[in-house]
Amino acid sequence: MVSKVLKKMEVLRGFIQIPAESESELIGNTPLPCFTMLNSNPARLDKYGRLWSPYLKNRFSIGTVVELNKTENGYHVAPSESKQEGSISEMRQQKEVMLVSPSLESQTTVYWKVLEGDCLEYLNEGSVKNVHLTFFDPPYRQRKYYRFFDDAQPAWRYWGWLKENLHKVYDATVDGGAIYFMQREKNAEQVSKVLRRTGWKFQNLIAWKKKTSAVPCNSRFSKQYQIIAYATKGDKPRVFNKLRVDLPPLPEHKYERENGVYLTDVWDDIRELTSGYFAGDEAIRDSKGNRVHTQQSPVALLLRIILSSTLPGDTVLDPLAGTGTTLVVAYQLERNSIGIEIDPNYVEIIRRRLGFPRPSDDVSRYYDYYRFTPNLREIWKPKRVITEQRRLL
Ligand SMILES: C[S@@+](CC[C@H](N)C(=O)[O-])C[C@H]1O[C@@H](n2cnc3c(N)ncnc32)[C@H](O)[C@@H]1O
């Protein structure tokens, strides 16, 4: 354990300079810079031994004596008990950053958990439970390159793996909880079968119509949509918020809609993050401008799913988290989230994305579009959490 007094710049900019004499204790042989965690929040240790985290910004008063410890997952910082002033400040600040669910009388801290490894192993362990909603977006077995997944495996093995996962997610879900299972449209039959066999009650087959991309075919119509099967544990959903959207009027419509329209099972108003120009700012790119994950889901898609099937304070699971879109949106909507991802590179991206929010991930820009939803204020208290546009890599 190392004690130190926080200086003005540390407090204002959100870092702790690890004292040179404590480097061997707190950093050891870790190559710098690196990403880490601080009090369960994403953090970064730079090459000068400064531990950065948005969590630290203005958290303690200038001059507070803090104690910094190395933990299993990163670091833990707390005001030294001998300095009462710091403790009070810490308590006050913690209250301020607490996200309180409007649906619950008790105060609830919203958390995210990023688990690195095989989703089935975590699900088998049984520590993931009381899930209210799962977003299930597996690789599609279409020979794409994944570092830790064979996307060219035989169909029987692939569907067997999906079945096992869906079964375990079902066990981890509360009664009435929901799942949204993304797949290619040609697999609609298997999707329905595997959901039924694992206990899920099918509710809708949503067609997510792409804005710009279509896969050309010579012997049949080109493909322009993807399916999302929505199913529940039990016949009735525990939560289903009927969302209304402000669709722009079509030329053939006789009247303007003064009150928006209810959503149907065809979603043609969410733009995919295709390659090239249209992917825009939201797609996470490396230093050469290439997208780091070709299957990154748009935040607008997760916004719709989470808003439809959860309440603030609920828990959302993404067992195949990729770039962490689900967690990024869940946090802004004051839902807890658990993401599991097998590729450590993506895990690092998720942590950075959560720790250093980008304007392109900010869902509050869609609030107006949903303003006709009757209970919108109960299910979504928008807050701008995004500061400045940054490259994640
Ligand atoms: C289609 S992508 C999900 C993309 C995600 N929706 C997003 O917004 O970025 C599927 C992800 O599952 C991960 N994956 C594959 N096998 C896994 C496993 N056994 N356990 C956990 N993650 C796995 C892949 O590395 C990949 O990132």
Ligand as a Chemical Component Dictionary entry (heavy atoms), coordinates in Angstrom:
data_LIG
# 
_chem_comp.id                   LIG 
_chem_comp.type                 NON-POLYMER 
_chem_comp.pdbx_formal_charge   0 
_chem_comp.three_letter_code    LIG 
# 
loop_
_chem_comp_atom.comp_id 
_chem_comp_atom.atom_id 
_chem_comp_atom.alt_atom_id 
_chem_comp_atom.type_symbol 
_chem_comp_atom.charge 
_chem_comp_atom.model_Cartn_x 
_chem_comp_atom.model_Cartn_y 
_chem_comp_atom.model_Cartn_z 
_chem_comp_atom.pdbx_ordinal 
LIG C1  C1  C 0  -20.739 -10.690 -34.032 1  
LIG S1  S1  S 1  -19.553 -10.256 -32.864 2  
LIG C2  C2  C 0  -20.437 -9.231  -31.731 3  
LIG C3  C3  C 0  -20.344 -7.769  -32.095 4  
LIG C4  C4  C 0  -21.000 -6.867  -31.063 5  
LIG N1  N1  N 0  -22.434 -6.942  -31.121 6  
LIG C5  C5  C 0  -20.544 -5.418  -31.184 7  
LIG O1  O1  O 0  -21.372 -4.495  -31.155 8  
LIG O2  O2  O -1 -19.334 -5.198  -31.337 9  
LIG C6  C6  C 0  -19.318 -11.740 -31.968 10 
LIG C7  C7  C 0  -18.209 -11.688 -30.934 11 
LIG O3  O3  O 0  -18.205 -12.920 -30.220 12 
LIG C8  C8  C 0  -16.871 -13.193 -29.789 13 
LIG N2  N2  N 0  -16.794 -14.609 -29.408 14 
LIG C9  C9  C 0  -16.697 -15.689 -30.223 15 
LIG N3  N3  N 0  -16.686 -16.815 -29.489 16 
LIG C10 C10 C 0  -16.807 -16.456 -28.183 17 
LIG C11 C11 C 0  -16.877 -17.170 -26.972 18 
LIG N4  N4  N 0  -16.831 -18.507 -26.934 19 
LIG N5  N5  N 0  -17.018 -16.485 -25.815 20 
LIG C12 C12 C 0  -17.079 -15.132 -25.818 21 
LIG N6  N6  N 0  -16.989 -14.388 -26.954 22 
LIG C13 C13 C 0  -16.875 -15.038 -28.126 23 
LIG C14 C14 C 0  -16.053 -12.797 -30.992 24 
LIG O4  O4  O 0  -14.695 -12.564 -30.642 25 
LIG C15 C15 C 0  -16.796 -11.553 -31.485 26 
LIG O5  O5  O 0  -16.207 -10.378 -30.997 27 
# 
loop_
_chem_comp_bond.comp_id 
_chem_comp_bond.atom_id_1 
_chem_comp_bond.atom_id_2 
_chem_comp_bond.value_order 
_chem_comp_bond.pdbx_ordinal 
LIG C1  S1  SING 1  
LIG S1  C2  SING 2  
LIG S1  C6  SING 3  
LIG C2  C3  SING 4  
LIG C3  C4  SING 5  
LIG C4  N1  SING 6  
LIG C4  C5  SING 7  
LIG C5  O1  DOUB 8  
LIG C5  O2  SING 9  
LIG C6  C7  SING 10 
LIG C7  O3  SING 11 
LIG C7  C15 SING 12 
LIG O3  C8  SING 13 
LIG C8  N2  SING 14 
LIG C8  C14 SING 15 
LIG N2  C9  SING 16 
LIG N2  C13 SING 17 
LIG C9  N3  DOUB 18 
LIG N3  C10 SING 19 
LIG C10 C11 SING 20 
LIG C10 C13 DOUB 21 
LIG C11 N4  SING 22 
LIG C11 N5  DOUB 23 
LIG N5  C12 SING 24 
LIG C12 N6  DOUB 25 
LIG N6  C13 SING 26 
LIG C14 O4  SING 27 
LIG C14 C15 SING 28 
LIG C15 O5  SING 29 
# 
